[in-house]
Amino acid sequence: MLRLYDMKETPQGKQSFFSIRFVTKKGELVFLPRAVATGLPFNVAQHRMRGVVAVDIKMDKIGHIYPVSIDNILEFNNKKVIL
């Protein structure tokens, strides 16, 4: 799952997107049917975090960046994530 997340572009050079379901630090369940990977302002490897933001059909960002703990990801591309 993390390998797919880290692939920012398709072989054709287009930005790749995915769907993701995760739990926030506050305990909210969030589902983004179309999202892209984005950076966070701290060391993500040390904190085991990734950044995601929802996009529309034109790949324009909508909403805000979600910091996501990789341990709180429940589904990625409609498949369950098992730790």
C-alpha positions in Angstrom: 0.0 0.0 0.0 2.8 2.5 0.9 4.6 1.7 -2.4 1.4 2.6 -4.3 1.0 5.7 -2.2 4.5 6.8 -3.0 4.0 6.5 -6.8 3.1 10.1 -7.5 2.7 9.7 -11.3 1.6 7.1 -13.8 4.1 5.9 -16.5 2.4 8.4 -18.8 3.4 11.3 -16.5 -0.1 12.0 -15.1 -0.6 12.5 -11.4 -1.9 9.3 -9.9 -4.9 9.2 -7.5 -6.4 6.7 -5.1 -9.3 6.2 -2.7 -8.6 6.0 1.0 -10.5 5.5 4.3 -8.8 6.3 7.5 -9.3 7.4 11.1 -8.1 10.9 12.2 -6.3 11.7 15.5 -9.7 12.9 16.8 -11.3 9.5 16.0 -13.3 10.6 12.9 -13.7 8.2 10.1 -12.9 9.9 6.8 -13.4 8.5 3.3 -11.9 10.3 0.2 -13.1 8.6 -3.0 -10.4 10.5 -5.0 -7.2 11.7 -3.3 -3.6 12.4 -4.1 -0.4 12.2 -2.0 0.9 15.5 -0.7 3.7 16.6 1.6 3.6 17.5 5.3 5.7 20.1 7.1 7.6 17.6 9.3 9.6 14.4 9.1 7.0 11.9 7.9 9.2 8.8 8.2 9.9 9.5 11.9 6.2 10.2 12.7 4.9 7.4 10.4 2.6 9.9 8.8 1.5 10.7 5.2 -0.4 13.6 3.8 -3.5 13.3 1.6 -5.8 15.8 0.0 -9.1 15.2 -1.9 -9.2 16.2 -5.6 -12.1 16.6 -8.0 -12.4 15.0 -11.5 -10.1 17.7 -13.0 -7.4 16.8 -10.3 -7.9 20.2 -8.6 -7.4 20.1 -4.9 -10.5 20.5 -2.7 -10.6 20.8 1.0 -7.5 20.7 3.2 -4.6 18.4 3.7 -5.2 15.5 6.1 -2.2 14.2 8.1 -2.7 10.5 8.2 -1.0 8.0 10.5 -0.1 4.9 8.4 -1.4 2.8 11.3 -4.9 4.4 10.9 -5.4 3.6 7.3 -8.3 1.2 7.0 -8.8 0.9 3.2 -6.7 1.9 0.2 -8.3 1.7 -3.3 -11.2 -0.2 -1.8 -9.1 -2.9 -0.3 -8.6 -3.5 3.4 -5.2 -2.6 4.8 -3.8 -5.2 7.2 -0.9 -4.2 9.5 
